[in-house]
Structure formats: C-alpha cells, structure tokens
Amino acid sequence: MADDNQINRSSLLVMTFELEGLCTGLRCTVPNGLAPAATTITIMNRLLEEFSRKAEGCALDELPKLDENTTPVDLLIVAEMLRSTLMSFLTPDERDARDRTFGFASAQGGQ
C-alpha cells in the first residue's frame, strides 16, 4: 500500500537543497573568517562524490579531494560551482519546483 503523504523527489533535486544549505552556511561564515570544520568538508566531499557518480564527463570529476588544508574560500567556490552545475541537470519541472520552494515565481508563467 502506497503512502499518500509521501513526497518523492529526484536525488539531484534533493542535492540542490543540500547544496543550497551548504552554500548559505559558507556564505555566512567565510566572510567572517570562520573556517569550515571537518564535518562540513566531509559533507562537501560526499556531495561531490555522489554527483560525480551521476554525471559522467563533468568538470567536477577533475577537482582535487577537499581536506583540512582547503581554504574556506576554495570550499565556497567549489560548493557554488557544484550548485550551479547541478542546476543544469535538473528537468524544467524540477527547476520550477526548486524555485517555488525558494520563493521565486514560476518562469513558465500562468500560475
């Protein structure tokens, strides 16, 4: 029996939300001179690995592994690049759903 209350999202769409949260956190901390902790770097590496498995031939495959020597600015740039690249893989419906969630009007109009 299917759960009528279950919400289904593609893994790429879920990753956009995860990256949006990561980027927001980094945008708030990096300008204040706060370095990301090991947990943040682990999350970022997991997202990079997950995306690399889904997207072949992507420029992100060439990135070095992030570690404690990665500067906060580099981590933010990689996170923003991953977020932007990931957006290009979403379907138009997924982009619209994402935009509505973040409070933007539909680019497809009429609604």
Residue frames as a rotation matrix with the C-alpha (Angstrom) as fourth column:
MET 1
0.580 0.815 0.000 0.00
0.815 -0.580 0.000 0.00
0.000 0.000 -1.000 0.00
ALA 2
-0.279 -0.681 0.677 1.47
0.664 -0.646 -0.376 3.34
0.694 0.344 0.633 -1.08
ASP 3
-0.251 0.109 -0.962 1.75
0.823 -0.499 -0.272 6.17
-0.510 -0.859 0.035 1.41
ASP 4
0.430 0.535 0.727 -0.38
0.851 -0.509 -0.129 9.02
0.301 0.674 -0.674 0.02
ASN 5
0.971 -0.070 -0.227 1.55
0.052 -0.869 0.493 11.50
-0.231 -0.490 -0.840 2.17
GLN 6
0.185 -0.965 0.186 4.96
0.657 0.262 0.707 10.53
-0.731 -0.008 0.683 0.81
ILE 7
0.797 -0.063 -0.600 6.77
-0.396 -0.805 -0.441 13.21
-0.455 0.590 -0.667 -1.18
ASN 8
0.493 -0.628 0.602 9.04
0.727 0.677 0.112 11.96
-0.478 0.383 0.790 -3.95
ARG 9
0.757 -0.390 -0.524 11.97
-0.521 -0.845 -0.124 13.99
-0.394 0.367 -0.843 -5.22
SER 10
0.788 -0.582 -0.202 14.81
0.187 0.539 -0.821 13.01
0.587 0.609 0.534 -7.51
SER 11
0.476 -0.689 -0.547 18.20
0.842 0.178 0.509 12.62
-0.253 -0.703 0.665 -5.87
LEU 12
-0.473 -0.654 0.590 19.52
0.793 -0.608 -0.038 15.54
0.383 0.451 0.806 -7.94
LEU 13
0.194 0.617 0.763 16.74
0.072 -0.784 0.616 17.81
0.978 -0.065 -0.197 -6.72
VAL 14
0.919 0.088 -0.384 17.43
0.373 0.122 0.920 16.81
0.127 -0.989 0.080 -3.12
MET 15
0.014 -0.993 -0.118 21.12
0.994 0.002 0.107 17.55
-0.106 -0.119 0.987 -3.69
THR 16
-0.249 -0.083 0.965 20.25
0.434 -0.900 0.034 21.07
0.866 0.427 0.261 -4.83
PHE 17
0.747 0.566 0.349 18.56
-0.088 -0.436 0.896 21.68
0.659 -0.700 -0.276 -1.49
GLU 18
0.715 -0.565 -0.411 21.52
0.670 0.389 0.633 20.21
-0.198 -0.728 0.657 0.39
LEU 19
-0.270 -0.872 0.407 23.95
0.942 -0.327 -0.075 22.39
0.199 0.363 0.910 -1.58
GLU 20
0.169 0.405 0.899 21.79
0.195 -0.907 0.372 25.47
0.966 0.113 -0.232 -1.10
GLY 21
0.977 0.203 -0.066 22.04
0.086 -0.093 0.992 24.96
0.195 -0.975 -0.109 2.65
LEU 22
0.355 -0.924 -0.142 25.77
0.884 0.282 0.373 24.33
-0.305 -0.258 0.917 2.50
CYS 23
-0.283 -0.451 0.847 26.36
0.756 -0.648 -0.092 27.41
0.590 0.614 0.524 0.33
THR 24
0.569 0.561 0.601 24.24
0.041 -0.749 0.661 29.57
0.822 -0.351 -0.449 2.63
GLY 25
0.916 -0.259 -0.308 26.24
0.356 0.169 0.919 28.42
-0.186 -0.951 0.247 5.63
LEU 26
-0.003 -0.983 0.183 29.54
0.980 0.034 0.198 29.04
-0.201 0.179 0.963 3.87
ARG 27
-0.039 0.043 0.998 28.41
0.545 -0.836 0.057 32.46
0.837 0.547 0.009 2.61
CYS 28
0.843 0.421 0.334 27.68
-0.057 -0.547 0.835 33.43
0.534 -0.723 -0.437 6.22
THR 29
0.860 -0.494 -0.126 30.86
0.295 0.281 0.913 32.04
-0.416 -0.823 0.388 7.79
VAL 30
0.227 -0.848 0.479 33.63
0.972 0.170 -0.161 32.54
0.055 0.502 0.863 5.22
PRO 31
0.242 -0.166 0.956 33.41
0.292 -0.927 -0.235 36.37
0.925 0.336 -0.176 5.10
ASN 32
0.822 0.106 0.560 33.69
-0.464 -0.446 0.765 36.40
0.331 -0.889 -0.317 8.90
GLY 33
-0.076 -0.997 0.010 36.94
-0.876 0.062 -0.478 34.45
0.476 -0.045 -0.878 8.83
LEU 34
0.186 0.206 0.961 35.45
-0.737 0.676 -0.002 31.22
-0.649 -0.708 0.278 10.18
ALA 35
-0.660 -0.490 -0.570 36.97
-0.740 0.555 0.381 28.09
0.130 0.673 -0.729 8.71
PRO 36
0.434 0.827 -0.357 34.69
-0.741 0.553 0.382 25.13
0.513 0.099 0.853 7.97
ALA 37
0.039 -0.353 0.935 35.06
-0.824 0.518 0.230 22.18
-0.566 -0.779 -0.271 10.31
ALA 38
-0.882 -0.455 0.126 35.79
-0.342 0.800 0.493 18.58
-0.325 0.392 -0.861 9.32
THR 39
-0.282 0.864 0.418 32.05
0.433 0.503 -0.748 17.82
-0.857 -0.030 -0.515 9.18
THR 40
0.510 0.455 -0.730 31.50
-0.358 -0.659 -0.661 20.49
-0.782 0.598 -0.173 6.51
ILE 41
-0.305 -0.714 -0.630 34.38
-0.921 0.053 0.387 19.16
-0.243 0.698 -0.674 4.43
THR 42
-0.846 0.055 0.530 33.03
0.044 0.998 -0.034 15.60
-0.531 -0.005 -0.848 4.77
ILE 43
0.185 0.982 0.034 29.58
0.278 -0.019 -0.960 16.73
-0.943 0.187 -0.277 3.61
MET 44
0.399 -0.074 -0.914 31.07
-0.728 -0.632 -0.267 18.59
-0.557 0.772 -0.306 0.66
ASN 45
-0.690 -0.701 -0.182 33.19
-0.684 0.547 0.482 15.59
-0.238 0.457 -0.857 -0.39
ARG 46
-0.564 0.568 0.600 30.14
0.325 0.820 -0.470 13.31
-0.759 -0.070 -0.647 -0.13
LEU 47
0.499 0.782 -0.373 28.13
-0.027 -0.416 -0.909 15.64
-0.866 0.463 -0.186 -2.37
LEU 48
0.040 -0.575 -0.818 30.98
-0.935 -0.310 0.172 15.84
-0.353 0.757 -0.549 -4.89
GLU 49
-0.877 -0.397 0.270 31.33
-0.318 0.902 0.294 12.04
-0.360 0.172 -0.917 -4.97
GLU 50
-0.205 0.892 0.403 27.59
0.384 0.452 -0.805 11.49
-0.900 -0.011 -0.435 -5.30
PHE 51
0.579 0.419 -0.699 27.31
-0.392 -0.610 -0.689 13.99
-0.715 0.673 -0.189 -8.14
SER 52
-0.320 -0.796 -0.513 30.38
-0.893 0.072 0.445 12.54
-0.318 0.600 -0.734 -9.91
ARG 53
-0.763 0.100 0.639 28.71
0.110 0.994 -0.024 9.12
-0.637 0.052 -0.769 -9.92
LYS 54
0.206 0.967 0.149 25.64
0.458 0.039 -0.888 10.59
-0.865 0.251 -0.435 -11.62
ALA 55
0.895 0.110 -0.432 27.29
-0.250 -0.678 -0.691 12.90
-0.369 0.726 -0.580 -14.15
GLU 56
0.385 -0.770 0.508 29.90
0.758 0.578 0.301 11.48
-0.526 0.269 0.807 -16.49
GLY 57
-0.098 -0.561 0.822 32.49
0.934 -0.337 -0.119 13.68
0.343 0.756 0.557 -18.12
CYS 58
0.864 0.487 0.126 31.74
0.399 -0.816 0.419 16.54
0.306 -0.312 -0.899 -15.79
ALA 59
0.171 -0.820 0.546 34.38
-0.163 -0.570 -0.805 19.15
0.972 0.049 -0.232 -14.95
LEU 60
0.516 0.085 0.852 33.79
-0.835 -0.171 0.522 18.36
0.190 -0.982 -0.017 -11.28
ASP 61
0.972 -0.196 -0.129 35.45
0.205 0.977 0.065 14.96
0.113 -0.090 0.990 -11.79
GLU 62
0.286 -0.929 0.234 38.77
0.452 -0.084 -0.888 16.79
0.845 0.359 0.396 -12.11
LEU 63
0.507 -0.050 0.861 38.61
-0.568 -0.770 0.290 18.54
0.649 -0.636 -0.418 -8.74
PRO 64
-0.600 -0.733 -0.321 41.06
-0.151 0.497 -0.855 17.53
0.786 -0.464 -0.408 -6.03
LYS 65
0.141 0.603 -0.785 39.68
0.754 0.448 0.479 15.99
0.641 -0.660 -0.392 -2.84
LEU 66
0.291 0.050 0.955 38.88
-0.379 -0.911 0.163 18.64
0.878 -0.410 -0.247 -0.28
ASP 67
0.122 -0.293 -0.948 40.64
0.784 0.614 -0.089 18.34
0.608 -0.733 0.305 3.07
GLU 68
0.598 0.127 -0.791 41.61
0.733 -0.486 0.476 20.37
-0.324 -0.865 -0.384 6.15
ASN 69
-0.470 -0.834 -0.290 44.13
0.554 -0.535 0.638 22.28
-0.687 0.140 0.713 4.01
THR 70
-0.274 0.474 0.837 41.41
0.856 -0.277 0.437 23.52
0.439 0.836 -0.330 1.64
THR 71
-0.994 -0.101 -0.033 40.88
0.105 -0.895 -0.434 27.22
0.015 -0.435 0.900 2.23
PRO 72
-0.343 0.924 -0.166 37.40
0.383 -0.023 -0.923 28.40
-0.858 -0.381 -0.346 3.22
VAL 73
-0.052 0.292 -0.955 37.22
-0.694 -0.698 -0.176 30.48
-0.718 0.654 0.239 0.04
ASP 74
-0.784 -0.276 -0.556 38.10
-0.603 0.549 0.578 27.47
0.146 0.789 -0.597 -2.13
LEU 75
-0.851 0.517 0.096 35.47
0.431 0.791 -0.435 25.37
-0.301 -0.328 -0.896 -0.36
LEU 76
-0.059 0.852 -0.520 32.84
0.016 -0.520 -0.854 28.04
-0.998 -0.059 0.017 -1.01
ILE 77
-0.253 -0.087 -0.964 33.84
-0.892 -0.365 0.267 28.34
-0.375 0.927 0.014 -4.67
VAL 78
-0.966 -0.104 -0.236 33.68
-0.190 0.905 0.381 24.57
0.173 0.413 -0.894 -5.18
ALA 79
-0.593 0.805 -0.014 30.29
0.506 0.360 -0.784 24.42
-0.626 -0.472 -0.620 -3.42
GLU 80
0.043 0.604 -0.796 28.92
-0.370 -0.730 -0.574 27.24
-0.928 0.319 0.192 -5.59
MET 81
-0.538 -0.303 -0.786 30.31
-0.840 0.114 0.531 25.62
-0.071 0.946 -0.316 -8.74
LEU 82
-0.977 0.213 0.025 28.74
0.213 0.977 -0.014 22.29
-0.027 -0.008 -1.000 -7.81
ARG 83
-0.287 0.919 -0.269 25.42
0.304 -0.179 -0.936 24.01
-0.908 -0.351 -0.228 -7.05
SER 84
-0.013 0.247 -0.969 25.43
-0.733 -0.661 -0.159 25.82
-0.680 0.708 0.190 -10.40
THR 85
-0.778 -0.339 -0.529 26.46
-0.616 0.579 0.534 22.70
0.125 0.741 -0.659 -12.33
LEU 86
-0.861 0.485 0.155 23.85
0.358 0.794 -0.492 20.59
-0.361 -0.368 -0.857 -10.60
MET 87
-0.127 0.847 -0.517 21.15
-0.207 -0.532 -0.821 23.06
-0.970 0.003 0.242 -11.62
SER 88
-0.336 -0.050 -0.940 21.92
-0.923 -0.183 0.340 22.34
-0.189 0.982 0.015 -15.27
PHE 89
-0.954 -0.059 -0.292 20.98
-0.128 0.966 0.223 18.67
0.269 0.250 -0.930 -14.75
LEU 90
-0.605 0.795 0.044 17.51
0.092 0.125 -0.988 19.36
-0.791 -0.593 -0.148 -13.32
THR 91
-0.445 0.583 0.679 14.46
0.887 0.183 0.424 18.96
0.123 0.791 -0.599 -15.51
PRO 92
-0.648 0.271 0.712 12.37
-0.039 -0.945 0.324 22.08
0.761 0.182 0.623 -16.17
ASP 93
0.473 0.873 -0.116 9.77
0.039 0.111 0.993 20.76
0.880 -0.474 0.019 -13.71
GLU 94
0.333 -0.435 -0.837 12.43
0.923 0.334 0.194 20.23
0.195 -0.836 0.512 -11.03
ARG 95
-0.759 -0.606 0.236 13.85
0.567 -0.795 -0.218 23.74
0.319 -0.031 0.947 -11.57
ASP 96
-0.244 0.771 0.588 10.34
-0.205 -0.634 0.746 25.15
0.948 0.062 0.313 -11.26
ALA 97
0.666 0.473 -0.577 9.70
0.392 0.436 0.810 23.16
0.635 -0.766 0.105 -8.07
ARG 98
-0.141 -0.817 -0.560 13.00
0.984 -0.053 -0.170 24.33
0.109 -0.575 0.811 -6.63
ASP 99
-0.791 -0.157 0.592 12.30
0.230 -0.972 0.050 27.97
0.567 0.176 0.805 -7.50
ARG 100
0.206 0.943 0.262 8.84
-0.126 -0.240 0.963 27.82
0.970 -0.231 0.069 -5.94
THR 101
0.521 -0.075 -0.850 10.34
0.765 0.484 0.426 26.36
0.379 -0.872 0.310 -2.77
PHE 102
-0.461 -0.779 -0.425 12.79
0.876 -0.477 -0.076 29.26
-0.143 -0.407 0.902 -2.52
GLY 103
0.014 0.616 -0.788 10.02
0.504 -0.685 -0.527 31.80
-0.864 -0.389 -0.320 -3.18
PHE 104
-0.821 -0.302 -0.484 10.54
-0.248 -0.574 0.780 32.62
-0.514 0.761 0.396 -6.83
ALA 105
0.282 0.932 -0.230 7.68
-0.624 -0.005 -0.782 32.88
-0.729 0.364 0.580 -9.29
SER 106
0.292 -0.092 0.952 7.44
0.497 0.865 -0.069 30.26
-0.817 0.493 0.299 -11.97
ALA 107
-0.578 -0.568 -0.586 9.44
-0.278 -0.538 0.796 31.15
-0.767 0.623 0.153 -15.06
GLN 108
-0.862 0.279 0.424 6.87
0.502 0.592 0.631 29.19
-0.075 0.756 -0.650 -17.07
GLY 109
-0.879 0.471 0.069 4.18
-0.456 -0.876 0.158 31.76
0.135 0.108 0.985 -16.30
GLY 110
-0.295 0.900 -0.321 0.45
-0.333 0.218 0.917 31.39
0.896 0.377 0.236 -15.94
GLN 111
0.274 0.422 -0.864 0.46
0.592 0.634 0.497 30.18
0.758 -0.648 -0.076 -12.34
